[in-house]
Amino acid sequence: MSSKFAMVGEWLRNRAENLIAFMLLGMFVIFLMQIAFRYVLNVSIGWTHEASVALWIWMVLFGSAFVIREIDEIRFDLFWGPAADGPRRVMQVISAVSLVFLFGWSLPAVIDYVTFMKVESTAYLKIRFDYLFSIYVVFAVAMIIRYVWLCVQAIRGKAPDSFDPTKASSGV
């Protein structure tokens, strides 16, 4: 049964990567349009900047929530790298509890702020800010779930993977 969940999870992760790739493609096309309009047609258009920023916000937070694996996260390798499994488990629990607390503590205020921002919208595209910033709520909830899971795994005895610089790659 767990292999079926793993297959579904991998399929969902791949679709999330595809979505981010399309966002990046959209950002690139918009960037090229901005250059063409400004330097070829000598017309300044503002919506391209708004669209690029919106796509960037969504790419970073959506990617962090659903695509980036734990081993891909940035760590302070001075302590994490040389640590044995036991100390790495302790560091994992401490960091997970801290992050769950901080994200959980800030979540009500974040939700309140995002829902309040329905009164504002972007200048050119008229995207409501609550829609634009709603991805942060999704990101915060995903981080809480991820770090609760990692904390439980560390408490149960599974040490987080150590970073092996000889296996560093671009993710391919």
C-alpha positions in Angstrom: 0.0 0.0 0.0 2.8 2.4 0.8 4.3 1.9 -2.6 1.0 3.0 -4.2 1.2 6.2 -2.0 4.8 6.7 -3.1 3.8 6.4 -6.8 0.9 8.9 -6.4 3.2 11.2 -4.4 5.9 11.1 -7.1 3.3 11.7 -9.8 2.0 14.7 -7.9 5.5 16.0 -7.4 6.3 15.7 -11.1 3.1 17.6 -12.0 4.1 20.3 -9.5 7.5 20.5 -11.3 5.7 20.8 -14.6 3.6 23.6 -13.3 6.7 25.5 -12.1 8.3 24.9 -15.4 5.3 26.5 -17.1 5.5 29.4 -14.7 9.1 29.9 -15.6 8.3 29.7 -19.3 5.6 32.3 -18.8 8.0 34.5 -16.9 10.6 34.2 -19.7 8.1 35.0 -22.4 6.8 38.0 -20.5 10.4 39.2 -20.0 11.1 38.9 -23.8 7.8 40.9 -24.4 9.0 43.6 -22.0 12.3 43.9 -23.8 10.6 44.0 -27.2 8.1 46.6 -26.3 10.6 48.8 -24.5 13.5 48.7 -26.9 12.0 47.7 -30.3 8.6 49.4 -30.2 9.7 52.1 -27.7 6.5 51.6 -25.6 6.7 51.1 -21.8 4.2 48.5 -20.5 3.8 48.0 -16.7 1.8 44.8 -16.6 4.8 42.7 -17.6 6.7 43.7 -14.4 3.6 42.8 -12.3 3.1 39.5 -14.0 6.8 38.6 -13.6 6.8 39.4 -9.9 3.6 37.4 -9.3 5.0 34.4 -11.1 8.2 34.7 -9.2 6.4 34.7 -5.8 4.3 31.8 -6.8 7.2 29.8 -8.2 9.4 30.2 -5.1 6.7 29.5 -2.5 4.9 26.7 -4.5 8.2 25.1 -5.3 9.3 25.3 -1.7 6.0 23.8 -0.5 5.6 21.0 -3.0 8.8 20.3 -5.0 11.9 20.9 -3.0 13.0 17.7 -1.1 14.4 17.9 2.4 17.8 16.9 1.2 17.8 19.9 -1.2 17.2 22.3 1.6 20.1 24.6 2.6 21.8 23.6 5.9 24.6 24.9 8.0 26.9 22.1 7.0 29.6 23.1 9.4 27.6 21.2 12.1 25.2 19.1 10.1 27.7 17.5 7.7 30.2 15.9 10.2 27.5 15.0 12.7 26.7 11.3 13.4 23.1 10.0 13.0 22.2 10.6 16.7 23.2 14.3 16.9 21.7 14.8 13.4 18.4 13.4 14.7 18.5 15.8 17.7 19.3 18.8 15.4 16.4 17.7 13.2 14.0 17.6 16.2 15.1 21.0 17.5 14.8 22.6 14.1 11.5 21.0 13.3 9.9 21.9 16.6 11.2 25.5 16.2 9.9 25.8 12.7 6.5 24.2 13.5 6.2 26.6 16.5 7.1 29.7 14.5 5.0 28.9 11.4 2.1 27.8 13.6 2.4 30.9 15.8 2.4 33.2 12.8 -0.3 31.4 10.8 -3.4 33.1 12.3 -1.8 36.6 11.7 -0.8 35.6 8.2 -4.3 34.3 7.3 -5.8 37.5 8.8 -3.4 39.7 6.8 -4.0 37.8 3.5 -7.8 37.9 3.9 -7.6 41.6 4.8 -5.6 42.3 1.5 -8.7 41.6 -0.5 -9.3 45.4 -0.4 -6.2 46.0 -2.5 -5.2 44.9 -6.0 -2.2 45.3 -8.3 -2.0 48.5 -10.4 -2.1 47.1 -13.9 -3.5 43.6 -13.8 -6.0 44.2 -11.0 -5.1 41.0 -9.3 -6.4 41.0 -5.7 -3.6 40.8 -3.2 -5.4 38.1 -1.2 -5.2 35.9 -4.3 -1.6 36.9 -5.0 -0.4 36.3 -1.4 -2.6 33.2 -0.7 0.3 31.0 -1.8 2.1 32.0 1.4 -0.7 30.4 3.5 -0.3 27.2 1.5 3.4 27.4 1.9 3.2 27.8 5.7 0.7 24.9 6.1 2.9 22.7 3.9 6.0 23.6 6.0 4.1 22.8 9.2 3.1 19.4 7.8 6.6 18.7 6.5 8.4 19.5 9.7 5.9 17.6 11.9 6.5 14.6 9.7 10.3 15.0 9.9 10.2 15.5 13.6 8.1 12.3 14.0 10.6 10.4 11.8 13.6 11.7 13.8 11.9 10.7 17.1 11.2 7.3 15.7 14.9 6.8 15.0 15.3 7.6 11.4 18.2 10.0 11.0 18.0 12.6 8.3 20.3 12.0 5.3 23.7 13.5 5.7 24.9 15.6 2.8 27.4 13.9 0.6 29.3 16.6 -1.5 30.4 13.9 -3.9 26.8 13.3 -4.9 25.8 16.9 -5.3 23.9 17.5 -8.5 21.4 19.8 -10.1 18.6 17.5 -9.3 18.7 15.5 -12.5 
